[in-house]
Amino acid sequence: MEQKTIQTELALADQALTAAEEALENGTGAAEVLQKVEQSATLLLRTFIRYKGEEPLSHSLKACWSQCVSLESEFAELEETIDYLVVDAPPEDLDVEDLGEIVDATNEIWDFVIGFFPEEVMP
């Protein structure tokens, strides 16, 4: 995968996470926060899969994480954090504290995954 493509995809994942953080701060709505954190985490994992020379087999967060585990066993450490992002409750049932914890979990995923990329591809 080209360095410029990796940079672009990482920047998009970062933008989605920033949008989730801003939506949380502005009280825009739980649905938007959830959509943006899932978009960010999924894009980040899909970029890692491509960086490793594979094609993502799915657009599902959980499936992408599973594929990452098969490429790099250390990703298994993220299981609980990934599970935390898969929210079954209706967005309106989540309060600001719940959403803040979900955004924090996404930041944890970001910090973990980004460590696998060389510095020169960082956005």
C-alpha positions in Angstrom: 0.0 0.0 0.0 1.3 3.4 -0.9 2.5 5.7 1.8 0.3 8.5 0.6 -2.8 6.3 0.7 -2.0 5.2 4.2 -1.6 8.8 5.3 -4.9 9.7 3.7 -6.8 6.9 5.3 -5.2 7.6 8.7 -6.1 11.2 8.4 -9.8 10.2 7.6 -9.9 8.0 10.7 -8.5 10.8 12.7 -11.1 13.3 11.3 -13.9 10.9 12.2 -12.6 10.5 15.8 -12.3 14.3 16.1 -15.8 14.7 14.8 -17.0 12.2 17.5 -15.2 14.2 20.2 -16.7 17.4 18.9 -20.2 15.9 18.7 -19.8 14.7 22.3 -18.7 18.2 23.5 -21.5 19.9 21.5 -24.2 17.5 22.6 -25.0 16.9 19.0 -26.5 13.5 19.6 -25.5 10.0 20.6 -26.2 8.5 17.2 -23.6 10.8 15.6 -21.0 10.0 18.2 -21.5 6.3 17.8 -21.4 6.5 14.0 -18.2 8.5 14.1 -16.4 6.3 16.6 -17.3 3.2 14.6 -16.3 4.9 11.4 -12.9 5.9 12.9 -12.1 2.5 14.5 -13.2 0.5 11.4 -11.2 2.8 9.0 -8.1 2.5 11.2 -8.3 -1.3 11.3 -9.0 -1.5 7.6 -6.0 0.7 6.9 -3.8 -1.6 9.1 -5.0 -4.6 7.1 -4.1 -2.9 3.8 -0.8 -1.8 5.2 -0.1 -5.5 5.9 -0.7 -6.3 2.2 -4.2 -7.8 2.6 -7.6 -6.6 1.6 -10.2 -6.2 4.4 -12.8 -9.0 4.2 -15.6 -6.9 5.7 -16.7 -3.4 6.7 -17.7 -4.7 10.1 -15.7 -3.4 13.1 -15.6 -6.8 14.7 -14.7 -8.6 11.5 -11.9 -6.1 10.8 -10.5 -6.6 14.3 -10.6 -10.3 13.9 -8.7 -10.1 10.6 -6.1 -7.8 12.4 -5.7 -10.5 15.1 -4.9 -13.0 12.4 -2.3 -10.7 10.9 -0.8 -9.5 14.3 -1.6 -11.6 17.4 -1.1 -8.6 19.7 -4.4 -7.2 18.4 -6.1 -9.8 20.6 -5.4 -7.4 23.5 -8.1 -5.1 22.1 -11.0 -7.6 22.3 -12.7 -6.0 25.3 -12.2 -2.5 23.9 -13.6 -3.5 20.5 -16.6 -5.2 22.2 -17.2 -2.0 24.2 -17.7 -0.1 20.9 -20.3 -2.5 19.6 -23.3 -0.9 21.4 -26.6 -2.8 21.4 -28.5 -0.2 23.3 -30.5 2.4 21.4 -28.4 5.6 21.2 -31.0 7.6 23.2 -30.5 5.2 26.1 -26.8 6.4 26.4 -25.9 9.3 28.6 -22.9 11.7 28.2 -20.8 9.6 30.5 -21.4 6.4 28.4 -20.6 8.3 25.2 -17.4 9.7 26.8 -16.3 6.2 27.7 -16.9 5.0 24.2 -14.9 7.9 22.7 -12.1 7.1 25.2 -12.2 3.5 24.1 -11.8 4.6 20.5 -8.8 6.7 21.5 -7.3 3.6 23.2 -7.7 1.7 19.9 -6.2 4.5 18.0 -3.2 4.7 20.3 -2.7 0.9 20.1 -3.0 0.6 16.3 -1.1 3.7 15.4 2.0 2.1 17.1 2.2 -0.4 14.3 2.7 2.2 11.5 6.1 3.8 10.8 6.4 7.4 11.7 6.7 8.6 8.1 3.1 7.6 7.3 1.6 9.5 10.3 -0.9 12.3 9.3 
